[in-house]
Amino acid sequence: MSAGILTIVEAGSTHVTDLGRRRGPRYGVPVNGALDQRSARIANILVGNPENAALLEITALDLEFVADIDILIAVTGADGHLTIDGVGRPSGQPVSVRAGEAVALRQLQGGLRAYLSVRGSFDVPLLLGSCAPDSVLGFGGRLAAGATLDLRQATSPLFNDHFSAELYSLDVPRIPAGFVVDVTDGPDIDDFAGTADRLFEQPYLVTPTSNHIGLRMTGPLPERISRGEVLSRGVPVGAVEVPPGDELLVLHRGRGVTAGYPVLAVVTSSSLDVLAQVRPGQRLRFRRVSSAEAAARTRADLVALDALRLRVGAVFAALDALSLSTTGRTLL
Amino acid sequence: MSEASVVVSPSGNSALRVVSVLADREAGWRLVHHLARFVDAAHVPGVECVIPTYDAALIEIDPAEVSLDRLGDYLAHVIEGLDHDRPLTDTPRTFDVPVLYDLDGELDLQTVAAAQSLSAEEIVRLHSEPTYVVRCLGAPGGSPMLDGPPFPNPVPRLASPRAHVPQGVVSVAGRQATITPAAAPGGWPLIGRTPLTVLDLDAEPFVPYEPGDLIRFTPIGPDEYESLLGTRMVAR
């Protein structure tokens, strides 16, 4: 039984997704899920959801929707112009929306993908435990105007009754400026002999054939020295490959789980989030890091998310107490 | 263990690749699949997924929960205890797959035949003769990855991959063969199509076979293809 209905007014290119189908690769099915995992986690943290809760991934184009109950939302990822009934509201913060108010996210810039979470999330079908769309299996898909999503929970507005000022300002980790993509050496780097370093010489231009399966880019191409047949093997998300042709291929979360190309380098998990925000026509630079540096960066990211979760929890607890004492509303 | 049976290398900061170096390729294949099953069953904290293939397994981790070094030590310990002579399945199931071969030249059968200096009929005979072992589940959608038919030469991949390969096509590349359960882009030459429906999204996994099971291809004509269209792929 749903608590309310969210109706899409303008769909743009929006999908319901989560952190991915983690059991999928075992069965030959890509993990998929939010391409910018960090922004998706942060969006859910900001509204007090589990990090893997279903949320909206908005790619490049404008989104508008209305809900028939009061909800609490948060927008993260690419910068956009968020309005509630035409009034500008901040990204990267929990934002209350009253029943019937139009929520619009327009003019995404500085990145390609934004994430919008709703406290309580949506009731959506799961496949192998995940709602992430899979274009190959034909599961899930782009929302269309008029589509509806079942909301699990109403959240009474969190407003300061006296001043209608913002009640909180949370320090949210930002998307790194500039597109620098960290990679560690791949397991097949020797197949490229001395040419592997070309990856770090010049920026690469991302081409329009890029998508959730992989990004294609032009620039100096390392050359595969080894020849002969390579057996299909599991390839990691982030694998940098040099397929026949004149483009470099970097696999993302929609990648086929097995392939027969040597893996030159692998994008670090943190930098996969950077790749999720690069638009075709933009340039990026690869930077070689050691496994230890990559691991340290991952740990630092986790610490930042843990700290944010604690702060959000404290804010909600305080607002709940405030609200109960002054207005009698129950927030959670 | 006196000699290492595998080489373990990082594949990015959240995956390890374990490659068998056993001289016996069959033993190496069994080893990586036994390893995958063991790790699956043990629910190792921090391990998200294991992808076993022919001679290798990719083990994906959540770097928040486990380090690659620690996982590597653990895997070395596990591998020492695995018996790579034990079959993957005591009673492999056999799946009969009827195939309408591409004798009309609509797909790539003629090209494949020409590259082998064989007739299309010879290619059909060589492809439908063996009993194939399902080596692993691959992309897209859990394709049964098979050792290729005994063609004289490896089959070259298409110079320009197709943007859309429909479900049910039967393809070959290099020394490998497969069936495509789900429509996807692909660069493998297509030599026929099966009327069977391979994918079932209500099942887990989505495909009926598992590594170690057997597949046989049987040539059929257009009429039989039409009458079988949409039938589920089931074991004999």
Boltz contact constraints between the chains, C-beta under 6 A:
constraints:
  - contact:
      token1: [A, 22]
      token2: [B, 48]
      max_distance: 6.0
  - contact:
      token1: [A, 22]
      token2: [B, 49]
      max_distance: 6.0
  - contact:
      token1: [A, 25]
      token2: [B, 49]
      max_distance: 6.0
  - contact:
      token1: [A, 25]
      token2: [B, 51]
      max_distance: 6.0
  - contact:
      token1: [A, 26]
      token2: [B, 49]
      max_distance: 6.0
  - contact:
      token1: [A, 27]
      token2: [B, 137]
      max_distance: 6.0
  - contact:
      token1: [A, 27]
      token2: [B, 142]
      max_distance: 6.0
  - contact:
      token1: [A, 27]
      token2: [B, 205]
      max_distance: 6.0
  - contact:
      token1: [A, 28]
      token2: [B, 137]
      max_distance: 6.0
  - contact:
      token1: [A, 28]
      token2: [B, 138]
      max_distance: 6.0
  - contact:
      token1: [A, 28]
      token2: [B, 139]
      max_distance: 6.0
  - contact:
      token1: [A, 28]
      token2: [B, 142]
      max_distance: 6.0
  - contact:
      token1: [A, 136]
      token2: [B, 140]
      max_distance: 6.0
  - contact:
      token1: [A, 136]
      token2: [B, 141]
      max_distance: 6.0
  - contact:
      token1: [A, 136]
      token2: [B, 182]
      max_distance: 6.0
  - contact:
      token1: [A, 136]
      token2: [B, 184]
      max_distance: 6.0
  - contact:
      token1: [A, 137]
      token2: [B, 141]
      max_distance: 6.0
  - contact:
      token1: [A, 137]
      token2: [B, 182]
      max_distance: 6.0
  - contact:
      token1: [A, 184]
      token2: [B, 12]
      max_distance: 6.0
  - contact:
      token1: [A, 184]
      token2: [B, 13]
      max_distance: 6.0
  - contact:
      token1: [A, 187]
      token2: [B, 9]
      max_distance: 6.0
  - contact:
      token1: [A, 187]
      token2: [B, 11]
      max_distance: 6.0
  - contact:
      token1: [A, 187]
      token2: [B, 17]
      max_distance: 6.0
  - contact:
      token1: [A, 229]
      token2: [B, 154]
      max_distance: 6.0
  - contact:
      token1: [A, 229]
      token2: [B, 174]
      max_distance: 6.0
  - contact:
      token1: [A, 231]
      token2: [B, 54]
      max_distance: 6.0
  - contact:
      token1: [A, 232]
      token2: [B, 53]
      max_distance: 6.0
  - contact:
      token1: [A, 232]
      token2: [B, 138]
      max_distance: 6.0
  - contact:
      token1: [A, 232]
      token2: [B, 145]
      max_distance: 6.0
  - contact:
      token1: [A, 233]
      token2: [B, 53]
      max_distance: 6.0
  - contact:
      token1: [A, 233]
      token2: [B, 56]
      max_distance: 6.0
  - contact:
      token1: [A, 234]
      token2: [B, 51]
      max_distance: 6.0
  - contact:
      token1: [A, 234]
      token2: [B, 53]
      max_distance: 6.0
  - contact:
      token1: [A, 234]
      token2: [B, 58]
      max_distance: 6.0
  - contact:
      token1: [A, 236]
      token2: [B, 11]
      max_distance: 6.0
  - contact:
      token1: [A, 236]
      token2: [B, 12]
      max_distance: 6.0
  - contact:
      token1: [A, 236]
      token2: [B, 15]
      max_distance: 6.0
  - contact:
      token1: [A, 238]
      token2: [B, 12]
      max_distance: 6.0
  - contact:
      token1: [A, 256]
      token2: [B, 139]
      max_distance: 6.0
  - contact:
      token1: [A, 256]
      token2: [B, 140]
      max_distance: 6.0
  - contact:
      token1: [A, 257]
      token2: [B, 51]
      max_distance: 6.0
  - contact:
      token1: [A, 257]
      token2: [B, 139]
      max_distance: 6.0
  - contact:
      token1: [A, 258]
      token2: [B, 53]
      max_distance: 6.0
  - contact:
      token1: [A, 258]
      token2: [B, 138]
      max_distance: 6.0
  - contact:
      token1: [A, 258]
      token2: [B, 139]
      max_distance: 6.0
  - contact:
      token1: [A, 266]
      token2: [B, 11]
      max_distance: 6.0
  - contact:
      token1: [A, 266]
      token2: [B, 12]
      max_distance: 6.0
  - contact:
      token1: [A, 268]
      token2: [B, 13]
      max_distance: 6.0
  - contact:
      token1: [A, 269]
      token2: [B, 14]
      max_distance: 6.0
  - contact:
      token1: [A, 291]
      token2: [B, 10]
      max_distance: 6.0
  - contact:
      token1: [A, 291]
      token2: [B, 13]
      max_distance: 6.0
  - contact:
      token1: [A, 294]
      token2: [B, 13]
      max_distance: 6.0
  - contact:
      token1: [A, 295]
      token2: [B, 13]
      max_distance: 6.0
  - contact:
      token1: [A, 298]
      token2: [B, 63]
      max_distance: 6.0
  - contact:
      token1: [A, 302]
      token2: [B, 64]
      max_distance: 6.0
